[in-house]
């Protein structure tokens, strides 16, 4: 008998009150306000690391091209040596070695210290990555 009375009391109280729903929504909003900036920071760092990875591929390609030229008897003072802004021929060679094409003017400030690559700047997916012994993303 007691069970039937308890079931009748519960039968009339289905669902949540408006206050309970509002409290849950406020808690979710607070959690979202904390999580969203943290996630965007992670996304930015991941995009920067991806751009640096692509720049490392460009570094290896430029160094390989210079090594190949040096093996052919070319010197850094020769006009074939990659310096300044990458021309179409150099961009084609870089595309072969990296598997990624770069638009004209996207690889600049190429300079060598002897036969070792010293500096270059590359624009990758809207991010500018500069190399001068270490990589920086702007």
N, C-alpha and C positions, 0 to 999 in steps of 0.2 A: 504494500500500500504506500509506503514511504517512497518507493521508487517511482510510482506513478505520479505522485505529487511533484517530485523533483523534475521529472520529464516534462510535466505540464508547465512548470516555471521556465524551463529552458526553451521550450517550444516557442514561446513568445519573444525570445531575445535572440534573433538571428542577425549575423553581420556585425559590422563595426559602427561605432558612433562617429559622427563628423569630427569630433575632437581627436579621436584616435587616428583617423586618416590624416588629418592635418599634421599631427605630431610626426607621423612616419614620413610624410612628404618633406617636412622641415629637416629631419635627420638626413634624408637622402640628398637634399639640396646642399647641406653642409658638407657631406662626404664628397659630392661632385665638385664643390668649390675648392676643396683641398686637392682632389685627384687630378683635375684638368690641367692646372699649371704644371704639376709634376710630370704628367704625360707629355705635354708639349715640350718640356725641357728634354725629355728622353728622345723624342722625335727629332729635335734640332741637333742633339749630339750624334744621333745615328746618321743623319744626313751629312753632317760635317765629316764623320769618319768615312762615309762612303765616298765623299769628294776627295778626301786625302788618299784613299785607296786608289782611286782613278789617277790621281796625280802621281802616285808612286809608279803606276804603270807607265805614265808618260816619262817619268824620270828614267826608268829602265830602257824604254824605247829610245830616248834621246842619247843615252849613254851607249847603247848598242850601235846606233847609227854612227856616232862619233868614232867608236872603236873600229867599225867597219871601214870608215873613211881613212882612219890612221893606218889600218892594215893595207889599204890601197896606195899608201904613200902620201896621202894628203896631210897637210899641216893645218893647225887652227887659223893661220893667216890666209889660207886659200879661200876663194869665194864659195866653194861647195860646202864649207864647214857651217854647221847650223849655228847662227847667232842672230840676235835681235828678235824679229817676229817670224814665226814659221810661215814659209811660203807654201803654195799648193803642193809642190813635190814633196816637201818635208812632211806636210800633213798627211799625204798619201802613205808615206813610209811609216809614220806613226800609227795610222789606221791599220796597216797590215800587221804591225807588231802588237798593238793593243786590242784590236778587234772593235774599236770604237772610233767613229769619225768625229772630227772636231771642225767647227766652222772656221773660216778665214778670220784671222785676228784673235783667235781664242788662246793661242799659245804665244806668249811674248816674253821679253826680257831674258832671252836665252843667252847665257854667257858661260864660258869655260875658263878654267884655270889650267892652262896647258891642255891636256886631253880629258881632264875630269870636269864633269858638269858642276858648275858653281851655283848658278841661279836660273830660275825660270818662273813664269807665272802662267797659270792656266785657268780658264773659266769653265766650270763644270756645273751644269744644271743651275745656272744663276749664281753660283758661289765662286768666288775668286780664291784660288789656292796659290800661295806663293811659297817657293822653295828657296832657301838660302842656307842650307845646312840642316834646317828643320822646316817642317810644314806649318803654315799658318793659314787659317780660313777667315775670310772677311765676307 
